[in-house]
Amino acid sequence: MTGKKFDPKKLRKLNDPQRLLDIPPDHVCGKLSQQNPDVLIEIGTGTAFFSLAFHQQLKASITYACDLSDTMIHWIEENITPNYPYITPVKSEESSVPLSDGIADLVFMINLHHELEDQSLVMQEALRLLKPEGEVFIIDWKKENMPQGPPVEIRCFPEQVELQLEKAGFVDIRSFDEMSKHFLVIGKKQ
């Protein structure tokens, strides 16, 4: 594990309501072609802050909140699942989620891409988890200097994410940059 990973000791920072203003779920959902996804998977969920927000926005049946950090998984089990039993924490590895092939309508990753050791493997894993016609969306920090977020040198351009999705087998890849701090890339499984 490298210094690119989020420090679980700072997990309270992940629950800042400002994050919903920076990454508004209604804006993101308006860009998806999947308007009624039933099963969601968030890879790199942290405290499941966005898992819960997107679950409620999309009125899904179940959301699998996947993370490799035991600290995050335990935090979700203690603080989220008791009140929101449809948010299911899943201990995973970076590019391996212990869920069945083709179970999700929507897979998403928020502010994770820049941390990944092998981004291509994670794109392939997202494809495996999706049903045909399912979608993936990736939101990450724009590669610009700003007071928040990771160092600019470890951030990536949306074009890099688009190419990785294409190589993994996704189609109908689209990018959006209307958010002030983040870009959004969406791809569909054939």
C-alpha atoms as an extended CHARMM CRD file, in Angstrom:
* protein
*
       190  EXT
         1         1  MET       CA              0.0000000000        0.0000000000        0.0000000000  PROA      1               0.0000000000
         2         2  THR       CA              1.3580000000        3.4300000000       -0.9170000000  PROA      2               0.0000000000
         3         3  GLY       CA              0.9470000000        6.9420000000        0.4640000000  PROA      3               0.0000000000
         4         4  LYS       CA             -1.8210000000        7.5340000000       -2.0910000000  PROA      4               0.0000000000
         5         5  LYS       CA             -4.4100000000        5.7390000000        0.0700000000  PROA      5               0.0000000000
         6         6  PHE       CA             -6.8220000000        7.6800000000        2.2480000000  PROA      6               0.0000000000
         7         7  ASP       CA             -5.8850000000        7.5480000000        5.9240000000  PROA      7               0.0000000000
         8         8  PRO       CA             -8.7490000000        5.7950000000        7.7990000000  PROA      8               0.0000000000
         9         9  LYS       CA             -7.8940000000        7.8800000000       10.8740000000  PROA      9               0.0000000000
        10        10  LYS       CA             -9.3860000000       10.8460000000        8.9920000000  PROA      10              0.0000000000
        11        11  LEU       CA            -12.6940000000        9.1070000000        8.2830000000  PROA      11              0.0000000000
        12        12  ARG       CA            -14.8160000000       11.8430000000        9.8960000000  PROA      12              0.0000000000
        13        13  LYS       CA            -13.7340000000       14.1010000000        7.0370000000  PROA      13              0.0000000000
        14        14  LEU       CA            -15.6170000000       11.7710000000        4.6690000000  PROA      14              0.0000000000
        15        15  ASN       CA            -18.9370000000       12.6780000000        6.3150000000  PROA      15              0.0000000000
        16        16  ASP       CA            -18.7020000000       16.4190000000        5.6310000000  PROA      16              0.0000000000
        17        17  PRO       CA            -22.0740000000       17.5860000000        4.1870000000  PROA      17              0.0000000000
        18        18  GLN       CA            -20.1320000000       19.9550000000        1.8890000000  PROA      18              0.0000000000
        19        19  ARG       CA            -19.2570000000       16.8680000000       -0.1500000000  PROA      19              0.0000000000
        20        20  LEU       CA            -22.8970000000       16.6170000000       -1.2900000000  PROA      20              0.0000000000
        21        21  LEU       CA            -22.6430000000       20.1780000000       -2.6150000000  PROA      21              0.0000000000
        22        22  ASP       CA            -19.3760000000       19.4170000000       -4.4060000000  PROA      22              0.0000000000
        23        23  ILE       CA            -20.7650000000       16.1430000000       -5.8280000000  PROA      23              0.0000000000
        24        24  PRO       CA            -24.5660000000       16.5270000000       -5.9600000000  PROA      24              0.0000000000
        25        25  PRO       CA            -26.2140000000       13.1120000000       -6.3800000000  PROA      25              0.0000000000
        26        26  ASP       CA            -29.1580000000       14.5690000000       -8.3210000000  PROA      26              0.0000000000
        27        27  HSD       CA            -26.7750000000       16.1460000000      -10.8580000000  PROA      27              0.0000000000
        28        28  VAL       CA            -24.8330000000       12.9000000000      -11.3010000000  PROA      28              0.0000000000
        29        29  CYS       CA            -27.9760000000       10.7540000000      -11.5300000000  PROA      29              0.0000000000
        30        30  GLY       CA            -29.3450000000       13.0830000000      -14.2010000000  PROA      30              0.0000000000
        31        31  LYS       CA            -26.4170000000       12.0600000000      -16.4330000000  PROA      31              0.0000000000
        32        32  LEU       CA            -27.0400000000        8.3070000000      -16.0840000000  PROA      32              0.0000000000
        33        33  SER       CA            -29.0950000000        6.2980000000      -18.5430000000  PROA      33              0.0000000000
        34        34  GLN       CA            -29.9020000000        3.8960000000      -15.6600000000  PROA      34              0.0000000000
        35        35  GLN       CA            -32.7700000000        5.7500000000      -14.0030000000  PROA      35              0.0000000000
        36        36  ASN       CA            -34.1310000000        2.8980000000      -11.8560000000  PROA      36              0.0000000000
        37        37  PRO       CA            -31.1560000000        0.7810000000      -10.8190000000  PROA      37              0.0000000000
        38        38  ASP       CA            -32.0480000000       -1.8770000000       -8.2800000000  PROA      38              0.0000000000
        39        39  VAL       CA            -28.6100000000       -3.0180000000       -7.1110000000  PROA      39              0.0000000000
        40        40  LEU       CA            -25.7320000000       -0.5770000000       -6.5420000000  PROA      40              0.0000000000
        41        41  ILE       CA            -22.0940000000       -1.2630000000       -5.7250000000  PROA      41              0.0000000000
        42        42  GLU       CA            -19.7080000000        1.4070000000       -4.5230000000  PROA      42              0.0000000000
        43        43  ILE       CA            -16.0450000000        0.4460000000       -4.6990000000  PROA      43              0.0000000000
        44        44  GLY       CA            -13.9020000000        2.3440000000       -2.1940000000  PROA      44              0.0000000000
        45        45  THR       CA            -16.8880000000        3.4580000000       -0.1580000000  PROA      45              0.0000000000
        46        46  GLY       CA            -15.0760000000        4.8140000000        2.8920000000  PROA      46              0.0000000000
        47        47  THR       CA            -17.8450000000        5.5590000000        5.4120000000  PROA      47              0.0000000000
        48        48  ALA       CA            -20.6140000000        4.7910000000        2.8670000000  PROA      48              0.0000000000
        49        49  PHE       CA            -21.4590000000        8.5120000000        2.8100000000  PROA      49              0.0000000000
        50        50  PHE       CA            -22.0790000000        8.4780000000       -0.9450000000  PROA      50              0.0000000000
        51        51  SER       CA            -23.4550000000        4.9150000000       -0.9300000000  PROA      51              0.0000000000
        52        52  LEU       CA            -26.2770000000        6.1610000000        1.2660000000  PROA      52              0.0000000000
        53        53  ALA       CA            -26.7950000000        9.3770000000       -0.7280000000  PROA      53              0.0000000000
        54        54  PHE       CA            -26.9710000000        7.6120000000       -4.1070000000  PROA      54              0.0000000000
        55        55  HSD       CA            -29.0550000000        4.7660000000       -2.7020000000  PROA      55              0.0000000000
        56        56  GLN       CA            -31.6490000000        7.2500000000       -1.4990000000  PROA      56              0.0000000000
        57        57  GLN       CA            -31.4930000000        9.3520000000       -4.6730000000  PROA      57              0.0000000000
        58        58  LEU       CA            -31.9920000000        6.3230000000       -6.9380000000  PROA      58              0.0000000000
        59        59  LYS       CA            -34.3820000000        4.4340000000       -4.6210000000  PROA      59              0.0000000000
        60        60  ALA       CA            -32.4220000000        1.2140000000       -5.0710000000  PROA      60              0.0000000000
        61        61  SER       CA            -33.2160000000       -2.0290000000       -3.2280000000  PROA      61              0.0000000000
        62        62  ILE       CA            -29.6910000000       -2.7350000000       -1.9790000000  PROA      62              0.0000000000
        63        63  THR       CA            -26.3140000000       -1.0540000000       -2.0580000000  PROA      63              0.0000000000
        64        64  TYR       CA            -23.0910000000       -2.9400000000       -1.4610000000  PROA      64              0.0000000000
        65        65  ALA       CA            -20.5910000000       -0.5800000000        0.1810000000  PROA      65              0.0000000000
        66        66  CYS       CA            -17.1710000000       -2.1050000000       -0.5840000000  PROA      66              0.0000000000
        67        67  ASP       CA            -13.8780000000       -1.0990000000        0.9710000000  PROA      67              0.0000000000
        68        68  LEU       CA            -10.5060000000       -2.6840000000        1.7030000000  PROA      68              0.0000000000
        69        69  SER       CA            -10.1450000000       -0.9530000000        5.0800000000  PROA      69              0.0000000000
        70        70  ASP       CA            -11.3020000000       -2.9170000000        8.1260000000  PROA      70              0.0000000000
        71        71  THR       CA            -11.7090000000        0.4190000000        9.9220000000  PROA      71              0.0000000000
        72        72  MET       CA            -14.1870000000        1.6470000000        7.3030000000  PROA      72              0.0000000000
        73        73  ILE       CA            -16.1350000000       -1.6280000000        7.2070000000  PROA      73              0.0000000000
        74        74  HSD       CA            -16.4800000000       -1.6600000000       11.0150000000  PROA      74              0.0000000000
        75        75  TRP       CA            -17.5340000000        2.0000000000       11.0070000000  PROA      75              0.0000000000
        76        76  ILE       CA            -20.2990000000        1.2390000000        8.4630000000  PROA      76              0.0000000000
        77        77  GLU       CA            -21.4450000000       -1.8100000000       10.4640000000  PROA      77              0.0000000000
        78        78  GLU       CA            -21.7040000000        0.2870000000       13.6340000000  PROA      78              0.0000000000
        79        79  ASN       CA            -22.9770000000        3.6060000000       12.2570000000  PROA      79              0.0000000000
        80        80  ILE       CA            -24.8350000000        3.0220000000        8.9940000000  PROA      80              0.0000000000
        81        81  THR       CA            -26.2480000000       -0.4980000000        8.7140000000  PROA      81              0.0000000000
        82        82  PRO       CA            -28.2720000000       -0.3940000000       11.9810000000  PROA      82              0.0000000000
        83        83  ASN       CA            -30.3130000000        2.5460000000       10.6160000000  PROA      83              0.0000000000
        84        84  TYR       CA            -30.0570000000        1.6780000000        6.9150000000  PROA      84              0.0000000000
        85        85  PRO       CA            -30.0980000000       -2.1390000000        6.6070000000  PROA      85              0.0000000000
        86        86  TYR       CA            -30.1230000000       -1.9230000000        2.7970000000  PROA      86              0.0000000000
        87        87  ILE       CA            -26.5270000000       -0.6160000000        2.9140000000  PROA      87              0.0000000000
        88        88  THR       CA            -24.4340000000       -3.7810000000        3.1000000000  PROA      88              0.0000000000
        89        89  PRO       CA            -20.7200000000       -3.3960000000        3.9180000000  PROA      89              0.0000000000
        90        90  VAL       CA            -18.4250000000       -5.7100000000        1.9570000000  PROA      90              0.0000000000
        91        91  LYS       CA            -14.7480000000       -6.2010000000        2.8080000000  PROA      91              0.0000000000
        92        92  SER       CA            -12.9340000000       -6.2880000000       -0.5150000000  PROA      92              0.0000000000
        93        93  GLU       CA             -9.4980000000       -6.0760000000       -2.0280000000  PROA      93              0.0000000000
        94        94  GLU       CA             -8.5750000000       -3.1920000000       -4.2940000000  PROA      94              0.0000000000
        95        95  SER       CA             -9.3610000000       -4.9870000000       -7.5520000000  PROA      95              0.0000000000
        96        96  SER       CA            -11.3960000000       -7.9080000000       -6.2330000000  PROA      96              0.0000000000
        97        97  VAL       CA            -14.9030000000       -7.5960000000       -4.8210000000  PROA      97              0.0000000000
        98        98  PRO       CA            -16.3110000000      -10.8480000000       -3.3430000000  PROA      98              0.0000000000
        99        99  LEU       CA            -19.6950000000      -10.5630000000       -5.0720000000  PROA      99              0.0000000000
       100       100  SER       CA            -21.1600000000      -12.5800000000       -7.9470000000  PROA      100             0.0000000000
       101       101  ASP       CA            -20.7610000000      -11.7380000000      -11.6230000000  PROA      101             0.0000000000
       102       102  GLY       CA            -23.4140000000       -9.5480000000      -13.1730000000  PROA      102             0.0000000000
       103       103  ILE       CA            -25.3520000000       -8.5920000000      -10.0280000000  PROA      103             0.0000000000
       104       104  ALA       CA            -25.2530000000       -4.7820000000      -10.2390000000  PROA      104             0.0000000000
       105       105  ASP       CA            -27.1680000000       -2.2670000000      -12.2830000000  PROA      105             0.0000000000
       106       106  LEU       CA            -24.7440000000        0.4620000000      -11.2700000000  PROA      106             0.0000000000
       107       107  VAL       CA            -21.1480000000        0.4210000000      -10.0010000000  PROA      107             0.0000000000
       108       108  PHE       CA            -19.5410000000        3.6490000000       -8.8740000000  PROA      108             0.0000000000
       109       109  MET       CA            -16.3080000000        5.0350000000       -7.4730000000  PROA      109             0.0000000000
       110       110  ILE       CA            -15.9230000000        8.4980000000       -5.9730000000  PROA      110             0.0000000000
       111       111  ASN       CA            -12.5220000000       10.0870000000       -5.3350000000  PROA      111             0.0000000000
       112       112  LEU       CA            -10.8920000000        6.6720000000       -5.5610000000  PROA      112             0.0000000000
       113       113  HSD       CA             -9.3420000000        6.5160000000       -9.0210000000  PROA      113             0.0000000000
       114       114  HSD       CA             -6.2100000000        8.4940000000       -8.0980000000  PROA      114             0.0000000000
       115       115  GLU       CA             -5.5150000000        6.0480000000       -5.2070000000  PROA      115             0.0000000000
       116       116  LEU       CA             -5.6390000000        2.8400000000       -7.2550000000  PROA      116             0.0000000000
       117       117  GLU       CA             -2.5030000000        0.7860000000       -7.7870000000  PROA      117             0.0000000000
       118       118  ASP       CA             -3.8550000000       -0.8230000000      -10.9880000000  PROA      118             0.0000000000
       119       119  GLN       CA             -6.7280000000        1.2030000000      -12.3800000000  PROA      119             0.0000000000
       120       120  SER       CA             -7.2590000000       -1.1780000000      -15.3220000000  PROA      120             0.0000000000
       121       121  LEU       CA             -7.8940000000       -4.1490000000      -13.0350000000  PROA      121             0.0000000000
       122       122  VAL       CA            -10.5150000000       -2.1850000000      -11.1230000000  PROA      122             0.0000000000
       123       123  MET       CA            -12.2430000000       -1.2410000000      -14.4100000000  PROA      123             0.0000000000
       124       124  GLN       CA            -12.3470000000       -4.9380000000      -15.3520000000  PROA      124             0.0000000000
       125       125  GLU       CA            -13.7850000000       -5.7840000000      -11.9400000000  PROA      125             0.0000000000
       126       126  ALA       CA            -16.5110000000       -3.1550000000      -12.3760000000  PROA      126             0.0000000000
       127       127  LEU       CA            -17.3850000000       -4.6860000000      -15.7530000000  PROA      127             0.0000000000
       128       128  ARG       CA            -17.5830000000       -8.1740000000      -14.1870000000  PROA      128             0.0000000000
       129       129  LEU       CA            -19.9450000000       -6.9800000000      -11.4530000000  PROA      129             0.0000000000
       130       130  LEU       CA            -22.3720000000       -5.2770000000      -13.8450000000  PROA      130             0.0000000000
       131       131  LYS       CA            -25.4120000000       -6.7400000000      -15.5480000000  PROA      131             0.0000000000
       132       132  PRO       CA            -25.6180000000       -6.2460000000      -19.3240000000  PROA      132             0.0000000000
       133       133  GLU       CA            -26.6230000000       -2.6100000000      -19.9840000000  PROA      133             0.0000000000
       134       134  GLY       CA            -25.3950000000       -1.7290000000      -16.4810000000  PROA      134             0.0000000000
       135       135  GLU       CA            -23.3800000000        1.4320000000      -15.9540000000  PROA      135             0.0000000000
       136       136  VAL       CA            -20.2710000000        2.4980000000      -14.1230000000  PROA      136             0.0000000000
       137       137  PHE       CA            -19.5430000000        6.0400000000      -13.0800000000  PROA      137             0.0000000000
       138       138  ILE       CA            -16.2750000000        7.3990000000      -11.8210000000  PROA      138             0.0000000000
       139       139  ILE       CA            -15.9050000000       10.7480000000      -10.1170000000  PROA      139             0.0000000000
       140       140  ASP       CA            -12.5020000000       12.0570000000       -9.1780000000  PROA      140             0.0000000000
       141       141  TRP       CA            -10.6590000000       15.2860000000       -8.4870000000  PROA      141             0.0000000000
       142       142  LYS       CA             -9.8350000000       17.4760000000      -11.4770000000  PROA      142             0.0000000000
       143       143  LYS       CA             -6.1200000000       17.6640000000      -12.1930000000  PROA      143             0.0000000000
       144       144  GLU       CA             -5.9250000000       21.2630000000      -11.0110000000  PROA      144             0.0000000000
       145       145  ASN       CA             -4.3660000000       23.0310000000       -8.0600000000  PROA      145             0.0000000000
       146       146  MET       CA             -6.9410000000       23.6500000000       -5.3440000000  PROA      146             0.0000000000
       147       147  PRO       CA             -6.9410000000       23.7440000000       -1.5340000000  PROA      147             0.0000000000
       148       148  GLN       CA             -8.8650000000       20.4540000000       -1.1830000000  PROA      148             0.0000000000
       149       149  GLY       CA             -8.0820000000       16.9510000000       -2.3140000000  PROA      149             0.0000000000
       150       150  PRO       CA             -4.9530000000       14.9260000000       -2.9670000000  PROA      150             0.0000000000
       151       151  PRO       CA             -1.7330000000       16.3080000000       -4.4450000000  PROA      151             0.0000000000
       152       152  VAL       CA             -2.2670000000       17.3560000000       -8.0580000000  PROA      152             0.0000000000
       153       153  GLU       CA              0.5420000000       15.0880000000       -9.2970000000  PROA      153             0.0000000000
       154       154  ILE       CA             -1.3810000000       11.9130000000       -8.3680000000  PROA      154             0.0000000000
       155       155  ARG       CA             -4.6560000000       13.0820000000       -9.9290000000  PROA      155             0.0000000000
       156       156  CYS       CA             -5.6150000000       11.9590000000      -13.4100000000  PROA      156             0.0000000000
       157       157  PHE       CA             -7.3230000000       13.4360000000      -16.4400000000  PROA      157             0.0000000000
       158       158  PRO       CA            -10.8030000000       12.2310000000      -17.4530000000  PROA      158             0.0000000000
       159       159  GLU       CA             -9.3580000000       11.1720000000      -20.8200000000  PROA      159             0.0000000000
       160       160  GLN       CA             -7.1960000000        8.6130000000      -19.0030000000  PROA      160             0.0000000000
       161       161  VAL       CA            -10.2730000000        7.1730000000      -17.2770000000  PROA      161             0.0000000000
       162       162  GLU       CA            -12.1790000000        7.0730000000      -20.5770000000  PROA      162             0.0000000000
       163       163  LEU       CA             -9.3580000000        5.1070000000      -22.2110000000  PROA      163             0.0000000000
       164       164  GLN       CA             -9.1900000000        2.6440000000      -19.2960000000  PROA      164             0.0000000000
       165       165  LEU       CA            -12.9480000000        2.0550000000      -19.5100000000  PROA      165             0.0000000000
       166       166  GLU       CA            -12.7360000000        1.5280000000      -23.2540000000  PROA      166             0.0000000000
       167       167  LYS       CA             -9.8700000000       -0.9680000000      -22.8690000000  PROA      167             0.0000000000
       168       168  ALA       CA            -11.8900000000       -2.8380000000      -20.2010000000  PROA      168             0.0000000000
       169       169  GLY       CA            -14.7690000000       -3.2490000000      -22.6780000000  PROA      169             0.0000000000
       170       170  PHE       CA            -17.1600000000       -0.4390000000      -21.7550000000  PROA      170             0.0000000000
       171       171  VAL       CA            -19.1220000000        1.3950000000      -24.4590000000  PROA      171             0.0000000000
       172       172  ASP       CA            -21.0420000000        4.6890000000      -24.6840000000  PROA      172             0.0000000000
       173       173  ILE       CA            -18.3500000000        6.4050000000      -22.6100000000  PROA      173             0.0000000000
       174       174  ARG       CA            -19.1710000000        9.9930000000      -21.7040000000  PROA      174             0.0000000000
       175       175  SER       CA            -17.3780000000       12.6780000000      -19.6740000000  PROA      175             0.0000000000
       176       176  PHE       CA            -18.6920000000       15.7030000000      -17.8500000000  PROA      176             0.0000000000
       177       177  ASP       CA            -16.8160000000       18.5260000000      -16.1620000000  PROA      177             0.0000000000
       178       178  GLU       CA            -19.5720000000       20.8220000000      -14.8610000000  PROA      178             0.0000000000
       179       179  MET       CA            -18.6970000000       20.2120000000      -11.2090000000  PROA      179             0.0000000000
       180       180  SER       CA            -16.1840000000       22.7460000000       -9.9110000000  PROA      180             0.0000000000
       181       181  LYS       CA            -13.7170000000       20.3130000000       -8.2950000000  PROA      181             0.0000000000
       182       182  HSD       CA            -14.4940000000       16.9640000000       -9.9130000000  PROA      182             0.0000000000
       183       183  PHE       CA            -14.9800000000       15.2630000000      -13.2530000000  PROA      183             0.0000000000
       184       184  LEU       CA            -17.5110000000       12.5230000000      -14.0180000000  PROA      184             0.0000000000
       185       185  VAL       CA            -16.9770000000        9.6590000000      -16.4880000000  PROA      185             0.0000000000
       186       186  ILE       CA            -19.7540000000        7.1700000000      -17.2950000000  PROA      186             0.0000000000
       187       187  GLY       CA            -19.5160000000        3.9020000000      -19.2430000000  PROA      187             0.0000000000
       188       188  LYS       CA            -21.9660000000        1.1610000000      -20.1070000000  PROA      188             0.0000000000
       189       189  LYS       CA            -21.5800000000       -2.6120000000      -20.2740000000  PROA      189             0.0000000000
       190       190  GLN       CA            -22.7600000000       -4.0660000000      -23.5780000000  PROA      190             0.0000000000
